[in-house]
Amino acid sequence: MATLALCVLLASCQSFGGGSPNVTTIAPGTLRPGLGADIGAKEHPRVVATYGGVYKNDGAVRAVASVVGRLVEASDDPSQSYRITILNSPAINAFALPGGYLYVTRGLLALANDTSELAAVLAHEMAHVTSNHAIERQQRAEARELANKILTNVVQDSEQARQAILSSQLSFARFSQAQEFQADAIGVKTLSKAGFDPYAASRFLKSMADFQAYQTAQQIQSSAPDFLSSHPNTPERVALAVKEARQVAAPGIGERDRNRYLSEIDGLLYGDDPLEGFVRGRSFLHKALGIGFTVPEGYILENSPEAVLASNGDGTAMRFDGADVSSFENLADYMNSGWINGLLPQSVRETTINGIPGVVGAAITQGWSFRIAVLRIGKTGYRFIFASRTPSEAFESQYRETLESFRQLTPTERARLQSLRVKVVQTSPGDTPRKLAIGMRGVEPSRRLAFFMVLNGMEPDEQIPAGTSVKLVTD
């Protein structure tokens, strides 16, 4: 809600980049030969642009390539060709487009703990392709839109029309879930036929659920779509994955290949791309732009291509982005130029923060109160927007504290700022998750153990055999 309110405030928004792909809809009718390939080829550039481009890493490519051929040979349609792209996104996601276009993010590669888990994800997505799910979904979406339009135009009783539309939407939702169940079942069979551990599917579903719970505990609600948002992780799905695995093999049978997989993703980029800046605890730091700021205690930061977002769990939200202000001689003119809805003109005043010229102001619109600041470095105006439905002294104080923390990084700070990466280490005798978690970076110290457990699928006091490969995240 708070994040949505920030969008209401901005009459037009120039930011660091971003955007979502426009998904093509297919008119209902028969499928002509080559239609799927045409759709995939058209949407591919948009998907790549939306997810930060292609991630180029030799180890990651080898990890994916090592399973694809085996899965294709074991699939329902070995003649189907695939184009697999690793996306430069920290989101944990994988998906398919018609025509054999498969995508997996580097965030998902970092969460997987062995080759069989990666294979489980790819087998699931291949099942969507061989079953023509993507095309069916788009056809049914257009059919639903047409049906809803007819209902609203023809049915005189608006409540009756509303209930009919809700009923149709629920039926389509059930159909989508049925597709997921079908892809799960086909994927597990393909996984086993290819010689991989068939229980990897249920194991990775659990890892994703644990990661989602970890994010929820930190109040993180990412704007980036992830696997669970498009592939609902219900208890029924996990149970189905286990049931399907039991039908083809007993536990412990099938290749997992943990050590080799982890060796391939050693050094994998983790979290934010350097071009979008870094989140380090409560601080946002951008090496290329040479800027940084810190949010107050209790706030959780989330970086995205469009903006840096934060919230404190008490109904206050913050947005930080950049805009071109080169055409304005002074920032007061920019603040009054119409990009803010509900601006209170009397609130606009110029200021200086840590030697950086700026302007501040306030706005009220649609029941929300806003505090806005724009700080100028060169041609860029760095914009802070705080929003609350119930502004208080604490709201004002947190806004000022964040604003006053904004500064330009020193050359030494910029040189020391490095990307987070996955580091694979071999455990020593006596190592436990509690001990190893001390080496984790990129999160608050109090969250390091939880982060380690989610990333490695371990319990806090688990006794780890010496020589076990485990993942750390460090800079």
Residue pairs with C-beta under 8 A, 6 or more apart in sequence:
2 311
2 315
2 316
2 317
2 387
2 388
3 221
3 223
3 309
3 311
3 317
3 319
5 317
5 366
5 368
5 387
5 389
6 317
6 319
6 385
6 387
7 13
8 341
8 365
8 366
8 368
9 340
9 341
9 342
9 363
9 365
9 368
9 370
9 385
9 387
10 339
10 340
10 341
10 385
11 338
11 339
11 340
11 341
12 339
13 321
13 323
13 339
14 321
14 322
14 323
14 324
15 306
15 307
15 321
15 322
15 323
16 276
16 305
16 306
16 307
16 321
16 322
17 305
17 306
18 50
18 304
18 305
18 306
19 49
19 50
19 306
20 50
21 43
21 46
21 47
21 49
21 50
22 46
23 43
23 138
24 39
24 42
24 43
24 138
25 138
25 141
25 142
26 35
26 39
26 135
26 138
26 139
26 142
27 139
27 142
28 139
28 142
28 143
31 132
31 135
35 98
35 135
36 98
36 99
36 100
36 129
36 132
36 134
36 135
37 98
37 99
37 100
38 99
39 97
39 98
39 99
39 134
39 135
40 83
40 97
40 98
40 99
40 100
40 101
41 99
41 101
43 97
43 101
44 83
44 85
44 97
44 101
47 85
47 87
47 97
47 101
47 103
48 54
48 85
48 87
51 87
51 88
51 89
51 91
51 93
51 103
51 105
52 87
52 88
52 89
52 273
52 276
52 305
53 87
53 88
54 85
54 86
54 87
54 88
55 86
55 87
55 88
55 89
55 105
55 106
55 269
56 86
57 86
57 106
57 267
57 268
57 269
59 263
59 264
59 265
59 266
59 267
59 268
60 86
60 106
60 109
60 264
60 265
60 268
61 86
62 264
63 109
63 115
63 118
63 261
63 264
63 265
64 84
64 86
64 104
64 109
64 118
64 122
66 115
66 264
67 115
67 118
67 119
67 122
67 194
67 196
68 82
68 84
68 122
70 119
70 194
70 195
70 196
71 119
71 122
71 123
71 126
71 190
71 191
71 194
72 78
72 80
72 82
72 126
73 194
74 190
74 193
74 194
75 123
75 126
75 127
75 130
75 190
76 127
76 130
76 186
76 190
77 130
80 100
80 126
80 129
80 130
81 100
82 100
82 101
82 102
82 126
82 129
83 100
83 101
83 102
84 102
84 103
84 104
84 122
85 101
85 102
85 103
85 104
86 103
86 104
86 105
86 106
86 109
87 93
87 103
87 104
87 105
87 106
88 105
88 106
88 269
88 273
89 105
89 106
89 107
89 224
90 105
90 106
90 107
90 224
90 270
90 271
90 272
90 273
91 105
91 107
91 108
91 222
91 224
91 225
91 226
92 105
92 107
92 108
92 111
92 208
92 211
92 226
92 227
92 228
93 103
93 104
93 105
93 107
93 108
93 224
93 225
93 226
93 227
93 230
94 102
94 103
94 104
94 105
94 108
94 121
94 122
94 124
94 125
94 227
95 102
95 103
95 125
95 227
95 230
96 102
96 103
96 125
96 126
96 128
96 129
96 133
96 134
97 103
97 134
98 129
98 132
98 134
98 135
99 129
100 129
102 122
102 125
102 126
102 129
103 125
104 118
104 121
104 122
106 268
106 269
106 270
107 226
107 270
108 118
108 121
108 227
109 118
109 265
109 268
110 265
110 268
110 270
110 422
110 455
110 471
111 204
111 207
111 208
111 211
111 454
111 455
112 118
112 121
112 204
112 207
112 261
113 207
113 258
113 261
113 262
113 456
113 457
113 471
114 197
114 200
114 256
114 257
114 258
114 261
114 262
115 196
115 255
115 256
115 257
115 258
115 260
115 261
116 191
116 196
116 197
116 200
116 254
116 255
116 256
116 257
117 200
117 203
117 204
117 207
118 261
119 191
119 194
119 196
119 200
120 187
120 188
120 191
120 196
120 200
120 201
120 203
120 204
121 204
121 227
123 186
123 187
123 188
123 190
123 191
123 194
123 201
124 183
124 184
124 186
124 187
124 201
124 231
125 183
126 187
126 190
127 133
127 182
127 183
127 184
127 186
127 187
127 190
128 134
128 179
128 183
130 186
131 179
131 182
131 183
131 186
133 179
133 182
133 183
136 179
137 176
137 179
140 172
140 175
141 172
144 168
144 169
144 172
147 168
148 165
148 168
151 161
151 164
151 165
151 168
152 161
152 165
155 161
155 164
177 232
177 234
180 231
180 232
180 237
181 236
181 237
181 240
184 201
184 237
184 240
184 241
184 244
185 240
185 244
187 201
188 198
188 201
188 241
188 244
188 245
188 248
189 198
189 244
189 248
191 197
191 198
191 200
191 201
191 254
192 198
192 245
192 248
192 249
192 254
195 254
195 255
196 254
196 255
196 256
197 253
197 254
197 255
197 256
198 244
198 245
198 248
198 249
198 254
199 241
199 242
199 245
199 251
199 254
200 254
200 256
201 241
201 244
201 245
202 238
202 241
202 242
202 245
203 457
205 233
205 237
205 238
205 241
206 238
206 457
207 454
207 457
208 226
208 227
208 228
208 233
209 228
209 233
209 238
210 453
210 454
210 457
211 454
212 226
212 228
212 233
214 450
214 451
214 454
215 221
215 222
217 450
218 300
218 447
219 300
219 311
219 312
219 313
220 300
220 302
221 302
221 311
222 302
222 304
223 302
223 304
223 306
223 309
224 304
258 469
259 469
262 424
262 469
262 471
263 424
263 469
265 422
265 424
265 471
266 422
266 423
266 424
267 421
267 422
267 423
268 421
268 422
269 419
269 420
269 421
270 419
270 420
270 421
270 422
270 442
270 473
271 278
271 279
271 419
271 420
271 442
271 473
272 278
272 279
272 303
272 419
272 420
273 419
274 287
274 288
274 419
275 288
276 286
276 303
276 304
276 305
277 284
277 285
277 286
277 287
277 288
277 289
277 303
277 308
278 284
278 285
278 286
278 287
278 303
278 417
278 419
278 420
279 301
279 302
279 303
279 308
279 442
280 442
281 443
281 444
282 294
282 295
282 296
282 297
282 299
282 301
282 444
283 292
283 293
283 294
283 295
283 301
284 292
284 293
284 294
284 295
284 301
284 303
284 308
284 320
285 291
285 292
285 409
285 413
285 417
286 292
286 409
287 409
287 414
287 417
289 322
289 380
290 408
290 409
290 414
291 377
291 382
291 406
291 407
291 408
291 409
292 405
292 406
292 407
292 409
292 413
293 320
293 402
293 403
293 405
293 406
293 407
294 402
294 405
295 301
295 310
295 318
295 398
295 402
295 405
296 312
296 397
296 398
296 401
296 402
298 312
298 313
298 314
299 310
299 311
299 312
299 318
299 398
300 310
300 311
300 312
300 313
301 308
301 309
301 310
302 308
302 309
302 310
306 321
307 319
307 320
307 321
308 319
308 320
308 321
309 317
309 318
309 319
309 320
310 317
310 318
310 320
311 317
311 318
312 398
315 388
315 389
315 390
316 386
316 387
316 388
316 395
316 398
317 386
317 387
317 388
318 384
318 385
318 386
318 387
318 402
319 383
319 384
319 385
319 387
320 382
320 383
320 384
320 385
321 382
321 383
322 380
322 381
322 382
322 383
323 339
323 374
323 380
323 381
323 383
324 379
324 380
324 381
325 331
325 334
325 374
325 376
325 379
325 380
325 381
326 379
328 334
328 337
330 350
330 359
331 350
331 357
331 358
331 359
331 374
331 376
331 381
332 348
332 349
332 350
332 359
334 359
334 374
334 381
335 343
335 348
335 359
335 361
335 372
335 374
336 343
336 345
336 348
340 361
340 363
340 370
340 372
341 363
341 365
342 363
342 364
342 365
342 366
342 370
343 361
343 362
343 363
343 372
344 361
344 362
344 363
344 364
347 360
347 361
347 362
347 363
348 359
348 360
348 361
349 359
349 360
349 361
350 357
350 358
350 359
351 357
351 358
351 359
351 360
351 373
352 358
353 373
353 375
353 403
353 404
353 406
354 404
354 406
354 407
354 408
356 375
356 376
356 377
356 406
356 407
356 408
357 375
357 376
358 373
358 374
358 375
358 376
359 373
359 374
360 371
360 372
360 373
360 374
360 403
361 371
361 372
361 373
362 369
362 370
362 371
362 372
363 369
363 370
363 372
364 370
367 389
368 387
368 388
368 389
369 387
369 388
369 389
369 391
369 395
370 385
370 386
370 387
371 384
371 385
371 386
371 395
371 396
371 399
372 383
372 384
372 385
372 386
373 383
373 384
373 399
373 403
374 381
374 382
374 383
374 384
375 381
375 382
375 384
375 403
375 406
376 382
377 408
382 406
384 399
384 402
384 403
384 406
386 395
386 398
386 399
386 402
388 395
409 417
418 475
419 475
420 441
420 442
420 473
420 474
420 475
421 473
421 474
421 475
422 471
422 472
422 473
423 471
423 472
423 473
423 474
424 469
424 470
424 471
424 472
425 436
425 439
425 469
425 470
425 472
426 466
426 467
426 468
426 469
427 436
427 464
427 465
427 466
427 467
427 468
427 469
427 470
428 466
429 466
431 464
431 466
432 460
432 461
432 462
432 463
432 464
433 449
433 452
433 453
433 456
433 458
433 459
433 460
433 461
433 462
433 464
434 449
434 460
434 461
436 452
436 464
436 470
436 472
437 448
437 449
437 451
437 452
437 453
438 448
439 472
439 474
440 448
440 451
440 452
440 472
440 473
440 474
441 473
441 474
441 475
442 451
442 473
442 475
443 451
449 460
451 473
452 458
452 472
453 459
453 460
455 471
455 473
456 470
456 471
458 464
458 470
464 470
